[in-house]
């Protein structure tokens, strides 16, 4: 339950920072796509934790519900996400930049969590 609350708070903060994330052609800008993909990965992790405890979660399509929550927080549709994801996947140079940015963001978030839990290194 504590993890779900953290997920909701992070999604809410990410949504406030990504309000104008769509470009003119309907594709998500790299920064917006990074935030959405980060939240999608966290939703996947939450789903894995839920399904390990509750085997009926797969039958209830819990992962789909979590993805829809991520889309709602970022004010996008599944179609926009799919279109953007396929665009970036079809352009390896831009996709690499997106994934590198996501990796850097993940490292920064893990460092913040570590420092929050154990304190800053001396």
C-alpha positions in Angstrom: 0.0 0.0 0.0 2.9 2.4 0.8 4.4 1.7 -2.6 1.1 2.5 -4.3 0.9 5.8 -2.5 4.5 6.7 -3.6 3.6 5.7 -7.2 0.6 7.9 -7.2 2.6 10.9 -5.8 5.3 10.5 -8.3 2.8 10.2 -11.2 1.0 13.3 -10.0 4.3 15.3 -9.8 5.3 14.0 -13.3 1.9 15.0 -14.7 2.3 18.6 -13.3 5.6 18.9 -15.1 4.5 17.5 -18.4 1.3 19.3 -19.2 2.4 20.6 -22.6 4.3 17.4 -23.7 2.6 16.8 -27.0 4.2 18.1 -30.2 2.3 19.4 -33.2 2.2 16.1 -35.0 0.7 14.3 -32.0 4.0 12.7 -30.9 5.2 13.1 -27.3 8.3 15.2 -26.8 11.3 13.3 -25.6 11.0 14.7 -22.0 7.3 13.8 -21.9 8.0 10.4 -23.3 10.7 9.8 -20.7 8.3 10.6 -17.9 5.6 8.4 -19.3 8.0 5.5 -19.8 9.4 5.9 -16.3 5.9 5.7 -14.9 5.0 2.7 -17.1 8.1 0.9 -15.8 7.0 1.6 -12.2 3.5 0.4 -13.1 5.0 -2.8 -14.4 7.0 -3.3 -11.2 3.9 -2.7 -9.1 1.9 -5.2 -11.2 4.6 -7.8 -10.7 4.5 -7.2 -6.9 0.7 -7.4 -6.9 0.6 -10.5 -9.1 3.1 -12.3 -6.9 0.8 -12.0 -4.0 -2.6 -12.2 -5.8 -2.7 -14.7 -8.7 -6.1 -13.4 -9.8 -4.6 -10.0 -10.7 -3.7 -11.3 -14.2 -7.2 -12.4 -14.8 -8.5 -9.0 -13.7 -6.1 -7.3 -16.2 -4.6 -5.3 -13.4 -1.7 -4.2 -15.6 -4.1 -2.6 -18.1 -5.7 -0.6 -15.3 -2.3 0.6 -14.1 -1.3 1.7 -17.6 -4.6 3.5 -18.0 -3.9 5.4 -14.8 -0.4 6.4 -16.1 -2.1 7.7 -19.3 -4.6 9.6 -17.3 -2.0 11.2 -15.1 0.0 12.4 -18.1 -3.2 13.4 -20.0 -2.4 11.2 -23.0 -4.1 8.3 -24.8 -2.9 4.8 -25.4 -2.9 5.7 -29.1 -0.6 8.7 -28.5 1.8 6.6 -26.4 1.8 3.7 -29.0 2.3 6.1 -31.9 5.2 7.9 -30.1 6.8 4.7 -29.0 6.7 3.3 -32.5 8.2 6.6 -33.8 11.1 6.5 -31.4 11.7 2.8 -32.0 11.8 3.4 -35.8 14.4 6.2 -35.3 17.3 4.5 -33.4 19.3 7.7 -32.9 16.4 9.4 -31.1 15.4 6.2 -29.3 18.9 5.9 -27.9 18.8 9.4 -26.6 15.5 8.8 -25.0 16.7 5.6 -23.3 19.9 7.2 -22.2 17.9 10.1 -20.7 15.6 7.6 -19.0 18.6 5.7 -17.6 20.1 8.9 -16.2 16.7 9.9 -14.7 16.3 6.4 -13.1 19.8 6.6 -11.6 19.0 10.1 -10.2 15.7 8.8 -8.7 17.4 5.8 -7.1 20.1 8.0 -5.7 17.5 10.3 -4.1 15.7 7.3 -2.6 18.9 5.9 -1.2 19.9 9.2 0.3 16.4 9.7 1.7 16.6 6.3 3.4 20.3 6.2 4.4 21.4 9.8 4.3 23.8 11.5 2.0 27.3 10.0 1.7 30.0 11.8 3.7 
